[in-house]
Amino acid sequence: MPTDGPYASPLTALGEQQAARVADAFAAPPALIVSSSFVRARQTAEPAVKRFPETPYEEWPVGEFTYLGALHGPRTTSEQRRPHAEAYWERLDPAYVCGGDGESFQALIARVHVFLDRLAGLREEGLVAVFTHGIFMKAVIWSLLSGVGEPDAAAMRGFRQFGEVCEMPNGVITELRRLDGSRGFRVVGGGTAHLGEASTVQRILD
């Protein structure tokens, strides 16, 4: 199905159902709600924002990995983009910028570390609900597991392999818990019980 590009693509009816189930899954109000600036992330956060109107809302640079740049244009399908995506990952150049305005893999990992540092530096106690995207969240988990800060070709290959075996369903809730006495985090596997039959999976080449 053609999309309107990564920034402007809205939620589908299924996505709206998943967003409502995510909002209903919170047992208590979050201390902060964070979203990327992408339309579908803001729409996913909207039910939670409406449910918890007293909770502060912020937009952080946690948008999806737009590595295809202009090649991921409006009204293109995943099948039309697949050859470009395959070529990008086979190139194994972390500094490569595709399509004229794509994000490099190096820039993605740098953005992940900025996010983790910002999260660790928050003074607020309590849950921070972050509405982000599949590949970005995979990059967060992979960065925590691998410890890679400045990726080379081997690291990029490793991330792609990780991304292909790590399923990240739309609407999944993955926890990052602070490590005692440090600014680090441990990953608690994602939960999908709140989604029921509405669970769907995003893959790295979608």
SULLINLIN-V768392 format. One line per field, one symbol per residue. psi: psi as a letter, one per 20 degrees, with the letter a starting at -180 (. if undefined). A space follows every 10 residues. Layout:
psi=???
This chain:
psi=pqrkqhhipr qrhghhgggh hghiiphrpq hppqqriqgh ghhhhghhgh hmiipqpqpr mkrromiici imrqkqrhhh ighhgghghh hlohipoqjh krprhghghg hghgghgggh iphpqapoop obrghghhhg ggghhhjphn qahhhgghgg gghhiopnqp jqoppopppp jrjrqqppqq qjhihcijpq pprhj.
